[in-house]
Amino acid sequence: MNDLKKLNPVNLNNKERVKEFLERYDYILCDCDGVLWLSNNAVPGVAKTLNRLRELGKKIIFATNNSTKTREEFMNKLRRLGYIAYMDELFPTSYSTAVYLNSIGFDGQAYVIGCSGISKELAKFGIESEGVGLEPTPDDWIPGYADIEDYNYEINAVIVGFDNQISFPKLVKACSYVKKPNCKFIAANADETFPPPNDKVMVPGPGAYIAAIEAVTKKKAINMGKPYKFFFECIKHVHKDIDNKRTIMIGDRLTTDMVFGRNNGISTLFVQSGLGTYEEMINYKNSNKPEDRVCVPDYYLPNKTTEKDEGKFLERTGEKILEKDKEKNLKKEEENNSKDDSDFAK
């Protein structure tokens, strides 16, 4: 389903298409923000849908660029919102970042622009870090001038994720460390924006701070999340039985989730509960630019999903398939019992 010459996203708007969809895939990789929840509220119907898909034998992976929490914290949030979730299914970029540094035998400490999810995951691999928390601009700083009194010569990596306490001193430190020749510059999350609470608000993502650091240092960040390949390699390292052809990525962001699918040879399903829109999907589909066409999904859920529709369509079809499977197994059991009775009569 990844041939860019034949871009024709399938609308899952009837039972036959959904049935075919459900029978085609074993592994379901699911984004979190904008797909499973908005802020701290579950998207209605989706928890029941994913839990039902488990009953159908599907394997669920939670693949998120969100680096604010640890795997345990994400698991607790998922369970609190009604989702069945287990530790080995959780892949936030706080975890993939720590895995990456550990895999290269990283030596030194890390400076983190981000939340405690990153620092806690690093600590599990014995990597010390600093930077998480408040660091306001001093009142006596002259505009355009800055200094680092507590410069740490042990810093050999700068990691950037979402930080709602971003400040000028933090950017100064990040740029200063990144310019060191052997310092790793890592994007735990390069999303430019986050799902807003309403249409009036635009929420900047860590991609904004990363772009600023790149502009100053002329050094490109190494990306630990979607749409890049290392993130999928991290998942496959744990789930060794993944077959790319029988795996699908579900997401709301056309420029990361759908591109992630293309980059890794897996199919994609676009849902409109978060950032992306149907109009954007069509614009990408009609574009002649290769960088636009990789944003086109293989499937999409119809229209702008409402609270009632978000998970219900797949759920209802899944229930019917499950019922048919139960009927089939029951019939088979009755036939076997009948055969046993017949053999006994002989």
C-alpha positions, 0 to 999 in steps of 0.5 A, a space after each residue: 500500500 506504499 506505491 506513490 504512483 497510486 495515491 488513492 486513500 481508501 475511505 473506511 465508510 462501509 462494512 466491507 472495507 472495514 472487514 478487509 482492513 481488519 483482516 489485513 493487519 496484525 499489528 496496530 501502531 497508534 499515535 496518542 495525542 489527538 488520536 486517543 486523547 485530547 489534553 486529559 480527555 479520552 476521545 470518545 469510543 476509541 478505548 472501546 475500539 482498541 480494546 475490541 481489536 485486542 479481542 480480535 487478536 490484534 497487537 496494539 503498540 502506542 507510538 507517540 512523539 510525546 516525550 513528557 512522560 515515562 513509559 510507566 506514566 503513559 501506561 497509567 494515563 492510558 489505563 485511567 482513560 479506559 485503554 488496556 495497556 502494557 509496558 512493552 507496548 509503550 514507545 514514547 520518544 523519552 524512551 527511544 531517546 534513552 535507548 539510542 544514547 545507551 546503544 551508542 555507548 554514550 559517555 557524559 551527561 545530557 542537557 534537557 530542554 523538556 520534561 521529567 519523562 526524558 530525565 527519568 528514562 535517561 536515569 534508568 540507563 545510568 545517564 545523568 542529566 540537568 535542565 528540567 524545570 524552571 530557569 527564568 531570565 534574570 532581571 539583570 540580564 542586558 537584552 542580547 547579552 547572556 552568560 552561563 555561570 554554571 557551565 557544565 563541561 560534562 554535557 555531551 548531549 542536548 536533548 529537546 522535547 516539549 518544555 512549557 517552561 522554555 526560556 532564553 537562558 535554556 536556549 543559550 545553554 542548549 546552543 552553547 553545548 550543541 556547538 561543542 564538536 562532540 556534543 550530540 544534538 537530539 530531537 526527542 520530539 520535533 513536532 512543530 505544533 500540538 493539538 489546540 484546545 480550540 480553533 482560536 489557539 495555536 500551540 507551538 511544539 518543540 520543533 520551534 525550539 529545535 529550529 531556533 537552535 539549528 539556526 544558531 548552531 548550523 547543526 542538525 538535530 538527530 530525530 528520535 521519533 516519527 517519521 524517522 526509521 530509528 523509532 521503528 527499529 526501537 519498536 521492532 527490537 522489542 516486538 521481533 515478530 512484526 511483519 511490516 506488510 501486516 502492520 498499520 500506523 494510525 495517526 492524526 498528523 499527516 506530516 509525521 504519522 503518514 510519512 512514518 508509514 511511508 519511511 518504514 514500509 507500513 500502511 497508514 490510517 488517517 483520523 481527523 480527531 486531532 491536527 490534520 484535516 480532510 482538505 489537507 489530505 486532498 491537497 497532498 494527494 493532488 500535489 506533484 511534490 514528492 515531499 507532499 505525496 508521502 503525507 498521503 495515507 492509505 486509509 482514512 476515516 470518513 469526514 471530520 469525526 464527531 464524538 459519537 463516530 470517532 471509534 464507533 464504526 470500527 467497533 461495530 464492525 469488529 463486534 460483528 466479525 467477532 460474533 461471526 467468529 464465535 458462531 463459526 467456532 460454535 458450529 465447528 464445536 457442534 460438528 465435532 461433538 456430533 462426530 464424537 457421538 457418531 463414533 461412540 455409537 459405532 
